[in-house]
Amino acid sequence: MRPARAVAAAKINLALVVGPRRPDGLHEVATVLQRIDLCDRIELHADEGLAIEGFAHDTIVAAALVRLAAEAGVEPAWRVRISKEIPVAAGLGGGSADAAVALRLANASLAEPLTSERLHALAATLGADVPFFLAPGPKLAEGGGDRLSPLELPQDFWVVLALPAGLEKRSTQAVYARFDELGSGPGFAGRKDELVRALAAARRPEDLAALPLNDLGEASGAAALAEDLRGAGAFRADVSGAGPAVYGLFATRSEARSAARRLGRRARTWVAAPVW
């Protein structure tokens, strides 16, 4: 088999509304997921066993391929090389994107590939964001994050991504635990309705400013940097996922680059664009 290659694009959460903890331990969420062109690269070969190269800390790609092989009734016999560009554990979905792309490539190599429905169900067992990365386009994710609805959103804006210097990354579980400690969660239905109304009205990039802010912003500890991006001209800025990555949306590339320079030594920055 010739090597199969694909890019795995990062995501930002254009909004994240979080409800109380559910009986299964997850929180009810409503979140808007948008890919951006900060990408890892995945290369997959047939092999005699399973091997992951290029990123020593991977666990999710290996787990994804083991589960795919079990579901398909075959041995996991692939070698995957991951070339990382997406910051790790930053709220940008890099691991989930890598797993989804590896699943798609490996599934396509099977004599009898899984249906899209079975692949989606398998992806949902790996993490809430993994199903999103199986198909193109922005999505509204609900429930535990795996119930997806396609969205038509404006795409003509630029994104500054920023990782705050010196801010220790909390685990996603710790951020949600802090969210609970802060007494957040009540009023979820009303805040979700606000999100749905703002999405329905979003026609221009600037309309995205009306989306509710990330409920995990305070718990992540990174919200102050979002305020800095607003001061640098972003028409919307927020924490992505559970952080600590923060994004700002700008009308032009030159404005985005200028804002990235203004952050100076306070953050590591990238300038990116939305991708479908």
Buried (B, 14 or more C-beta within 10 A) or exposed (E): EEEBEBBBBBBBBBBBBBBEBEEEEBBBBBBBBBBBBBBBBBBBBEEEEBBBEBBEEBEBBBBBBEBBBEBBEBEBBBBBBBBBBBBEBBBBBBBBBBBBBBBBBBBEBBEEBBEEEBBBBBBBEBBBBBBBBBBEBBBBBBBBBBBBEEBEBBEEBBBBBBBBEEBEBBEBEEBBBBBBEEEBBEEBEEBBEBBEEBBEEBEEBBBBBBBBBBBBBBBBBBBEBBEBBBEBBBBBBBBBBBBBBBBBBBBEEEBBBBBBEBBEEBBBBBBBBBBE
